[in-house]
Amino acid sequence: MLQYKKGYKEGFTSGLLAGQLMLGALINRLIMSGRSAEVGKAATDSNFRNKLYKEYDIKPEDFL
């Protein structure tokens, strides 16, 4: 059970970091593309954010 908890914690931490890095990359891409006005919506609207991840080809596996 201890190994399971350790693996879960490591996976959770890794996923959280990947998510933060993805959002940072997306915000950077939006700013560099002159789309700064969309940053707020991307930060608060998960459907819009996921659409932008696809548009900019930003994938979780690239940040793990």
HTML snippet that shows the backbone in 3Dmol.js (N, CA, C, O; Angstrom):
<script src="https://3Dmol.org/build/3Dmol-min.js"></script>
<div id="view" style="width:600px;height:400px;position:relative"></div>
<script>
const pdb = `
ATOM      1  N   MET A   1       0.817  -1.192   0.000  1.00  0.00           N
ATOM      2  CA  MET A   1       0.000   0.000   0.000  1.00  0.00           C
ATOM      3  C   MET A   1       0.862   1.258   0.000  1.00  0.00           C
ATOM      4  O   MET A   1       0.516   2.249  -0.642  1.00  0.00           O
ATOM      5  N   LEU A   2       1.980   1.222   0.715  1.00  0.00           N
ATOM      6  CA  LEU A   2       2.864   2.381   0.778  1.00  0.00           C
ATOM      7  C   LEU A   2       3.426   2.718  -0.604  1.00  0.00           C
ATOM      8  O   LEU A   2       3.514   3.887  -0.977  1.00  0.00           O
ATOM      9  N   GLN A   3       3.805   1.679  -1.362  1.00  0.00           N
ATOM     10  CA  GLN A   3       4.337   1.894  -2.710  1.00  0.00           C
ATOM     11  C   GLN A   3       3.276   2.521  -3.604  1.00  0.00           C
ATOM     12  O   GLN A   3       3.580   3.391  -4.421  1.00  0.00           O
ATOM     13  N   TYR A   4       2.020   2.074  -3.448  1.00  0.00           N
ATOM     14  CA  TYR A   4       0.913   2.628  -4.219  1.00  0.00           C
ATOM     15  C   TYR A   4       0.752   4.120  -3.932  1.00  0.00           C
ATOM     16  O   TYR A   4       0.610   4.921  -4.857  1.00  0.00           O
ATOM     17  N   LYS A   5       0.774   4.490  -2.658  1.00  0.00           N
ATOM     18  CA  LYS A   5       0.618   5.899  -2.287  1.00  0.00           C
ATOM     19  C   LYS A   5       1.766   6.738  -2.828  1.00  0.00           C
ATOM     20  O   LYS A   5       1.565   7.861  -3.290  1.00  0.00           O
ATOM     21  N   LYS A   6       2.972   6.181  -2.765  1.00  0.00           N
ATOM     22  CA  LYS A   6       4.134   6.911  -3.283  1.00  0.00           C
ATOM     23  C   LYS A   6       4.002   7.109  -4.797  1.00  0.00           C
ATOM     24  O   LYS A   6       4.262   8.199  -5.307  1.00  0.00           O
ATOM     25  N   GLY A   7       3.601   6.061  -5.507  1.00  0.00           N
ATOM     26  CA  GLY A   7       3.424   6.161  -6.958  1.00  0.00           C
ATOM     27  C   GLY A   7       2.325   7.131  -7.326  1.00  0.00           C
ATOM     28  O   GLY A   7       2.460   7.907  -8.272  1.00  0.00           O
ATOM     29  N   TYR A   8       1.228   7.085  -6.571  1.00  0.00           N
ATOM     30  CA  TYR A   8       0.126   8.003  -6.813  1.00  0.00           C
ATOM     31  C   TYR A   8       0.576   9.442  -6.618  1.00  0.00           C
ATOM     32  O   TYR A   8       0.276  10.307  -7.441  1.00  0.00           O
ATOM     33  N   LYS A   9       1.289   9.697  -5.539  1.00  0.00           N
ATOM     34  CA  LYS A   9       1.753  11.054  -5.241  1.00  0.00           C
ATOM     35  C   LYS A   9       2.704  11.553  -6.323  1.00  0.00           C
ATOM     36  O   LYS A   9       2.608  12.698  -6.764  1.00  0.00           O
ATOM     37  N   GLU A  10       3.626  10.686  -6.750  1.00  0.00           N
ATOM     38  CA  GLU A  10       4.573  11.078  -7.805  1.00  0.00           C
ATOM     39  C   GLU A  10       3.848  11.350  -9.118  1.00  0.00           C
ATOM     40  O   GLU A  10       4.169  12.307  -9.823  1.00  0.00           O
ATOM     41  N   GLY A  11       2.860  10.501  -9.450  1.00  0.00           N
ATOM     42  CA  GLY A  11       2.081  10.699 -10.679  1.00  0.00           C
ATOM     43  C   GLY A  11       1.274  11.980 -10.627  1.00  0.00           C
ATOM     44  O   GLY A  11       1.212  12.729 -11.602  1.00  0.00           O
ATOM     45  N   PHE A  12       0.654  12.225  -9.481  1.00  0.00           N
ATOM     46  CA  PHE A  12      -0.135  13.443  -9.314  1.00  0.00           C
ATOM     47  C   PHE A  12       0.748  14.676  -9.458  1.00  0.00           C
ATOM     48  O   PHE A  12       0.391  15.624 -10.158  1.00  0.00           O
ATOM     49  N   THR A  13       1.887  14.663  -8.803  1.00  0.00           N
ATOM     50  CA  THR A  13       2.817  15.799  -8.856  1.00  0.00           C
ATOM     51  C   THR A  13       3.324  16.020 -10.274  1.00  0.00           C
ATOM     52  O   THR A  13       3.418  17.157 -10.736  1.00  0.00           O
ATOM     53  N   SER A  14       3.647  14.935 -10.958  1.00  0.00           N
ATOM     54  CA  SER A  14       4.123  15.029 -12.337  1.00  0.00           C
ATOM     55  C   SER A  14       3.041  15.598 -13.248  1.00  0.00           C
ATOM     56  O   SER A  14       3.321  16.443 -14.098  1.00  0.00           O
ATOM     57  N   GLY A  15       1.805  15.136 -13.070  1.00  0.00           N
ATOM     58  CA  GLY A  15       0.689  15.634 -13.876  1.00  0.00           C
ATOM     59  C   GLY A  15       0.400  17.099 -13.612  1.00  0.00           C
ATOM     60  O   GLY A  15       0.113  17.863 -14.534  1.00  0.00           O
ATOM     61  N   LEU A  16       0.476  17.480 -12.366  1.00  0.00           N
ATOM     62  CA  LEU A  16       0.243  18.876 -11.998  1.00  0.00           C
ATOM     63  C   LEU A  16       1.294  19.781 -12.633  1.00  0.00           C
ATOM     64  O   LEU A  16       0.965  20.834 -13.179  1.00  0.00           O
ATOM     65  N   LEU A  17       2.545  19.373 -12.562  1.00  0.00           N
ATOM     66  CA  LEU A  17       3.622  20.147 -13.166  1.00  0.00           C
ATOM     67  C   LEU A  17       3.440  20.226 -14.680  1.00  0.00           C
ATOM     68  O   LEU A  17       3.623  21.291 -15.270  1.00  0.00           O
ATOM     69  N   ALA A  18       3.083  19.109 -15.311  1.00  0.00           N
ATOM     70  CA  ALA A  18       2.866  19.111 -16.760  1.00  0.00           C
ATOM     71  C   ALA A  18       1.751  20.079 -17.129  1.00  0.00           C
ATOM     72  O   ALA A  18       1.864  20.809 -18.114  1.00  0.00           O
ATOM     73  N   GLY A  19       0.671  20.092 -16.345  1.00  0.00           N
ATOM     74  CA  GLY A  19      -0.437  21.008 -16.607  1.00  0.00           C
ATOM     75  C   GLY A  19      -0.017  22.463 -16.493  1.00  0.00           C
ATOM     76  O   GLY A  19      -0.418  23.303 -17.299  1.00  0.00           O
ATOM     77  N   GLN A  20       0.794  22.753 -15.485  1.00  0.00           N
ATOM     78  CA  GLN A  20       1.275  24.128 -15.318  1.00  0.00           C
ATOM     79  C   GLN A  20       2.173  24.536 -16.492  1.00  0.00           C
ATOM     80  O   GLN A  20       2.082  25.653 -17.002  1.00  0.00           O
ATOM     81  N   LEU A  21       3.028  23.620 -16.903  1.00  0.00           N
ATOM     82  CA  LEU A  21       3.925  23.921 -18.026  1.00  0.00           C
ATOM     83  C   LEU A  21       3.147  24.079 -19.330  1.00  0.00           C
ATOM     84  O   LEU A  21       3.485  24.923 -20.161  1.00  0.00           O
ATOM     85  N   MET A  22       2.110  23.270 -19.507  1.00  0.00           N
ATOM     86  CA  MET A  22       1.275  23.392 -20.707  1.00  0.00           C
ATOM     87  C   MET A  22       0.592  24.753 -20.754  1.00  0.00           C
ATOM     88  O   MET A  22       0.590  25.424 -21.786  1.00  0.00           O
ATOM     89  N   LEU A  23       0.014  25.151 -19.625  1.00  0.00           N
ATOM     90  CA  LEU A  23      -0.662  26.444 -19.586  1.00  0.00           C
ATOM     91  C   LEU A  23       0.328  27.578 -19.834  1.00  0.00           C
ATOM     92  O   LEU A  23       0.017  28.535 -20.544  1.00  0.00           O
ATOM     93  N   GLY A  24       1.515  27.471 -19.251  1.00  0.00           N
ATOM     94  CA  GLY A  24       2.541  28.486 -19.486  1.00  0.00           C
ATOM     95  C   GLY A  24       2.924  28.559 -20.953  1.00  0.00           C
ATOM     96  O   GLY A  24       3.078  29.648 -21.506  1.00  0.00           O
ATOM     97  N   ALA A  25       3.079  27.402 -21.583  1.00  0.00           N
ATOM     98  CA  ALA A  25       3.427  27.365 -23.011  1.00  0.00           C
ATOM     99  C   ALA A  25       2.304  27.971 -23.843  1.00  0.00           C
ATOM    100  O   ALA A  25       2.560  28.711 -24.793  1.00  0.00           O
ATOM    101  N   LEU A  26       1.063  27.657 -23.486  1.00  0.00           N
ATOM    102  CA  LEU A  26      -0.077  28.206 -24.223  1.00  0.00           C
ATOM    103  C   LEU A  26      -0.132  29.724 -24.098  1.00  0.00           C
ATOM    104  O   LEU A  26      -0.325  30.425 -25.091  1.00  0.00           O
ATOM    105  N   ILE A  27       0.034  30.226 -22.895  1.00  0.00           N
ATOM    106  CA  ILE A  27       0.008  31.672 -22.690  1.00  0.00           C
ATOM    107  C   ILE A  27       1.118  32.340 -23.484  1.00  0.00           C
ATOM    108  O   ILE A  27       0.906  33.379 -24.109  1.00  0.00           O
ATOM    109  N   ASN A  28       2.293  31.742 -23.457  1.00  0.00           N
ATOM    110  CA  ASN A  28       3.409  32.286 -24.229  1.00  0.00           C
ATOM    111  C   ASN A  28       3.078  32.312 -25.720  1.00  0.00           C
ATOM    112  O   ASN A  28       3.333  33.313 -26.391  1.00  0.00           O
ATOM    113  N   ARG A  29       2.518  31.233 -26.239  1.00  0.00           N
ATOM    114  CA  ARG A  29       2.174  31.168 -27.654  1.00  0.00           C
ATOM    115  C   ARG A  29       1.115  32.206 -28.019  1.00  0.00           C
ATOM    116  O   ARG A  29       1.193  32.833 -29.075  1.00  0.00           O
ATOM    117  N   LEU A  30       0.127  32.384 -27.143  1.00  0.00           N
ATOM    118  CA  LEU A  30      -0.905  33.384 -27.403  1.00  0.00           C
ATOM    119  C   LEU A  30      -0.304  34.783 -27.464  1.00  0.00           C
ATOM    120  O   LEU A  30      -0.622  35.560 -28.364  1.00  0.00           O
ATOM    121  N   ILE A  31       0.551  35.098 -26.522  1.00  0.00           N
ATOM    122  CA  ILE A  31       1.184  36.423 -26.496  1.00  0.00           C
ATOM    123  C   ILE A  31       2.052  36.620 -27.731  1.00  0.00           C
ATOM    124  O   ILE A  31       2.005  37.674 -28.365  1.00  0.00           O
ATOM    125  N   MET A  32       2.845  35.605 -28.076  1.00  0.00           N
ATOM    126  CA  MET A  32       3.732  35.713 -29.241  1.00  0.00           C
ATOM    127  C   MET A  32       2.937  35.813 -30.543  1.00  0.00           C
ATOM    128  O   MET A  32       3.438  36.334 -31.539  1.00  0.00           O
ATOM    129  N   SER A  33       1.701  35.315 -30.536  1.00  0.00           N
ATOM    130  CA  SER A  33       0.846  35.364 -31.725  1.00  0.00           C
ATOM    131  C   SER A  33      -0.018  36.624 -31.762  1.00  0.00           C
ATOM    132  O   SER A  33      -0.846  36.790 -32.657  1.00  0.00           O
ATOM    133  N   GLY A  34       0.181  37.506 -30.789  1.00  0.00           N
ATOM    134  CA  GLY A  34      -0.619  38.731 -30.752  1.00  0.00           C
ATOM    135  C   GLY A  34      -2.047  38.496 -30.276  1.00  0.00           C
ATOM    136  O   GLY A  34      -2.948  39.272 -30.596  1.00  0.00           O
ATOM    137  N   ARG A  35      -2.252  37.438 -29.520  1.00  0.00           N
ATOM    138  CA  ARG A  35      -3.591  37.097 -29.052  1.00  0.00           C
ATOM    139  C   ARG A  35      -3.699  37.243 -27.534  1.00  0.00           C
ATOM    140  O   ARG A  35      -4.372  36.449 -26.877  1.00  0.00           O
ATOM    141  N   SER A  36      -3.047  38.240 -26.992  1.00  0.00           N
ATOM    142  CA  SER A  36      -3.028  38.466 -25.542  1.00  0.00           C
ATOM    143  C   SER A  36      -4.425  38.587 -24.945  1.00  0.00           C
ATOM    144  O   SER A  36      -4.641  38.203 -23.796  1.00  0.00           O
ATOM    145  N   ALA A  37      -5.359  39.108 -25.701  1.00  0.00           N
ATOM    146  CA  ALA A  37      -6.716  39.294 -25.193  1.00  0.00           C
ATOM    147  C   ALA A  37      -7.395  37.970 -24.857  1.00  0.00           C
ATOM    148  O   ALA A  37      -8.381  37.954 -24.120  1.00  0.00           O
ATOM    149  N   GLU A  38      -6.884  36.866 -25.384  1.00  0.00           N
ATOM    150  CA  GLU A  38      -7.487  35.559 -25.151  1.00  0.00           C
ATOM    151  C   GLU A  38      -6.887  34.827 -23.943  1.00  0.00           C
ATOM    152  O   GLU A  38      -7.358  33.750 -23.577  1.00  0.00           O
ATOM    153  N   VAL A  39      -5.875  35.392 -23.338  1.00  0.00           N
ATOM    154  CA  VAL A  39      -5.201  34.741 -22.212  1.00  0.00           C
ATOM    155  C   VAL A  39      -6.163  34.504 -21.054  1.00  0.00           C
ATOM    156  O   VAL A  39      -6.186  33.409 -20.493  1.00  0.00           O
ATOM    157  N   GLY A  40      -6.939  35.482 -20.694  1.00  0.00           N
ATOM    158  CA  GLY A  40      -7.875  35.347 -19.581  1.00  0.00           C
ATOM    159  C   GLY A  40      -8.885  34.240 -19.813  1.00  0.00           C
ATOM    160  O   GLY A  40      -9.160  33.445 -18.914  1.00  0.00           O
ATOM    161  N   LYS A  41      -9.439  34.188 -21.015  1.00  0.00           N
ATOM    162  CA  LYS A  41     -10.410  33.139 -21.335  1.00  0.00           C
ATOM    163  C   LYS A  41      -9.741  31.767 -21.316  1.00  0.00           C
ATOM    164  O   LYS A  41     -10.328  30.798 -20.834  1.00  0.00           O
ATOM    165  N   ALA A  42      -8.524  31.681 -21.834  1.00  0.00           N
ATOM    166  CA  ALA A  42      -7.795  30.414 -21.836  1.00  0.00           C
ATOM    167  C   ALA A  42      -7.529  29.939 -20.407  1.00  0.00           C
ATOM    168  O   ALA A  42      -7.532  28.737 -20.140  1.00  0.00           O
ATOM    169  N   ALA A  43      -7.304  30.864 -19.507  1.00  0.00           N
ATOM    170  CA  ALA A  43      -7.006  30.513 -18.120  1.00  0.00           C
ATOM    171  C   ALA A  43      -8.244  30.053 -17.354  1.00  0.00           C
ATOM    172  O   ALA A  43      -8.123  29.329 -16.365  1.00  0.00           O
ATOM    173  N   THR A  44      -9.429  30.464 -17.796  1.00  0.00           N
ATOM    174  CA  THR A  44     -10.635  30.174 -17.024  1.00  0.00           C
ATOM    175  C   THR A  44     -11.634  29.247 -17.712  1.00  0.00           C
ATOM    176  O   THR A  44     -12.525  28.714 -17.052  1.00  0.00           O
ATOM    177  N   ASP A  45     -11.505  29.048 -19.000  1.00  0.00           N
ATOM    178  CA  ASP A  45     -12.462  28.238 -19.757  1.00  0.00           C
ATOM    179  C   ASP A  45     -11.760  26.990 -20.296  1.00  0.00           C
ATOM    180  O   ASP A  45     -11.017  27.068 -21.274  1.00  0.00           O
ATOM    181  N   SER A  46     -11.995  25.849 -19.663  1.00  0.00           N
ATOM    182  CA  SER A  46     -11.274  24.633 -20.046  1.00  0.00           C
ATOM    183  C   SER A  46     -11.586  24.175 -21.464  1.00  0.00           C
ATOM    184  O   SER A  46     -10.703  23.643 -22.137  1.00  0.00           O
ATOM    185  N   ASN A  47     -12.807  24.364 -21.934  1.00  0.00           N
ATOM    186  CA  ASN A  47     -13.138  23.978 -23.312  1.00  0.00           C
ATOM    187  C   ASN A  47     -12.353  24.821 -24.311  1.00  0.00           C
ATOM    188  O   ASN A  47     -11.810  24.296 -25.283  1.00  0.00           O
ATOM    189  N   PHE A  48     -12.295  26.114 -24.071  1.00  0.00           N
ATOM    190  CA  PHE A  48     -11.533  27.014 -24.937  1.00  0.00           C
ATOM    191  C   PHE A  48     -10.045  26.680 -24.881  1.00  0.00           C
ATOM    192  O   PHE A  48      -9.363  26.663 -25.906  1.00  0.00           O
ATOM    193  N   ARG A  49      -9.552  26.416 -23.669  1.00  0.00           N
ATOM    194  CA  ARG A  49      -8.144  26.080 -23.475  1.00  0.00           C
ATOM    195  C   ARG A  49      -7.784  24.803 -24.236  1.00  0.00           C
ATOM    196  O   ARG A  49      -6.745  24.742 -24.894  1.00  0.00           O
ATOM    197  N   ASN A  50      -8.642  23.785 -24.146  1.00  0.00           N
ATOM    198  CA  ASN A  50      -8.376  22.536 -24.858  1.00  0.00           C
ATOM    199  C   ASN A  50      -8.383  22.731 -26.370  1.00  0.00           C
ATOM    200  O   ASN A  50      -7.603  22.104 -27.087  1.00  0.00           O
ATOM    201  N   LYS A  51      -9.263  23.602 -26.850  1.00  0.00           N
ATOM    202  CA  LYS A  51      -9.284  23.932 -28.279  1.00  0.00           C
ATOM    203  C   LYS A  51      -7.950  24.566 -28.691  1.00  0.00           C
ATOM    204  O   LYS A  51      -7.399  24.243 -29.743  1.00  0.00           O
ATOM    205  N   LEU A  52      -7.445  25.461 -27.857  1.00  0.00           N
ATOM    206  CA  LEU A  52      -6.175  26.120 -28.150  1.00  0.00           C
ATOM    207  C   LEU A  52      -4.994  25.150 -28.061  1.00  0.00           C
ATOM    208  O   LEU A  52      -4.051  25.247 -28.846  1.00  0.00           O
ATOM    209  N   TYR A  53      -5.045  24.217 -27.107  1.00  0.00           N
ATOM    210  CA  TYR A  53      -3.987  23.202 -27.028  1.00  0.00           C
ATOM    211  C   TYR A  53      -3.908  22.440 -28.345  1.00  0.00           C
ATOM    212  O   TYR A  53      -2.816  22.178 -28.850  1.00  0.00           O
ATOM    213  N   LYS A  54      -5.065  22.085 -28.899  1.00  0.00           N
ATOM    214  CA  LYS A  54      -5.087  21.371 -30.185  1.00  0.00           C
ATOM    215  C   LYS A  54      -4.578  22.271 -31.305  1.00  0.00           C
ATOM    216  O   LYS A  54      -3.791  21.841 -32.148  1.00  0.00           O
ATOM    217  N   GLU A  55      -5.027  23.507 -31.308  1.00  0.00           N
ATOM    218  CA  GLU A  55      -4.618  24.462 -32.347  1.00  0.00           C
ATOM    219  C   GLU A  55      -3.102  24.643 -32.365  1.00  0.00           C
ATOM    220  O   GLU A  55      -2.492  24.691 -33.433  1.00  0.00           O
ATOM    221  N   TYR A  56      -2.502  24.742 -31.195  1.00  0.00           N
ATOM    222  CA  TYR A  56      -1.055  24.969 -31.090  1.00  0.00           C
ATOM    223  C   TYR A  56      -0.259  23.662 -30.911  1.00  0.00           C
ATOM    224  O   TYR A  56       0.956  23.685 -30.716  1.00  0.00           O
ATOM    225  N   ASP A  57      -0.959  22.539 -30.979  1.00  0.00           N
ATOM    226  CA  ASP A  57      -0.324  21.216 -30.857  1.00  0.00           C
ATOM    227  C   ASP A  57       0.492  21.099 -29.561  1.00  0.00           C
ATOM    228  O   ASP A  57       1.646  20.670 -29.569  1.00  0.00           O
ATOM    229  N   ILE A  58      -0.135  21.488 -28.464  1.00  0.00           N
ATOM    230  CA  ILE A  58       0.484  21.386 -27.145  1.00  0.00           C
ATOM    231  C   ILE A  58      -0.099  20.156 -26.471  1.00  0.00           C
ATOM    232  O   ILE A  58      -1.304  20.088 -26.228  1.00  0.00           O
ATOM    233  N   LYS A  59       0.766  19.170 -26.165  1.00  0.00           N
ATOM    234  CA  LYS A  59       0.331  17.884 -25.618  1.00  0.00           C
ATOM    235  C   LYS A  59       0.984  17.611 -24.273  1.00  0.00           C
ATOM    236  O   LYS A  59       2.133  17.992 -24.052  1.00  0.00           O
ATOM    237  N   PRO A  60       0.254  16.947 -23.365  1.00  0.00           N
ATOM    238  CA  PRO A  60       0.821  16.648 -22.042  1.00  0.00           C
ATOM    239  C   PRO A  60       2.111  15.843 -22.120  1.00  0.00           C
ATOM    240  O   PRO A  60       3.044  16.090 -21.355  1.00  0.00           O
ATOM    241  N   GLU A  61       2.170  14.891 -23.032  1.00  0.00           N
ATOM    242  CA  GLU A  61       3.367  14.039 -23.114  1.00  0.00           C
ATOM    243  C   GLU A  61       4.636  14.827 -23.434  1.00  0.00           C
ATOM    244  O   GLU A  61       5.744  14.358 -23.171  1.00  0.00           O
ATOM    245  N   ASP A  62       4.480  15.998 -23.988  1.00  0.00           N
ATOM    246  CA  ASP A  62       5.647  16.831 -24.272  1.00  0.00           C
ATOM    247  C   ASP A  62       6.221  17.486 -23.009  1.00  0.00           C
ATOM    248  O   ASP A  62       7.310  18.059 -23.038  1.00  0.00           O
ATOM    249  N   PHE A  63       5.476  17.393 -21.904  1.00  0.00           N
ATOM    250  CA  PHE A  63       5.893  18.058 -20.671  1.00  0.00           C
ATOM    251  C   PHE A  63       6.104  17.103 -19.503  1.00  0.00           C
ATOM    252  O   PHE A  63       6.345  17.543 -18.379  1.00  0.00           O
ATOM    253  N   LEU A  64       6.016  15.808 -19.757  1.00  0.00           N
ATOM    254  CA  LEU A  64       6.227  14.824 -18.692  1.00  0.00           C
ATOM    255  C   LEU A  64       7.666  14.383 -18.646  1.00  0.00           C
ATOM    256  O   LEU A  64       8.031  13.556 -17.811  1.00  0.00           O
TER     257      LEU A  64
END
`;
const viewer = $3Dmol.createViewer("view");
viewer.addModel(pdb, "pdb");
viewer.setStyle({}, {cartoon: {color: "spectrum"}});
viewer.zoomTo();
viewer.render();
</script>
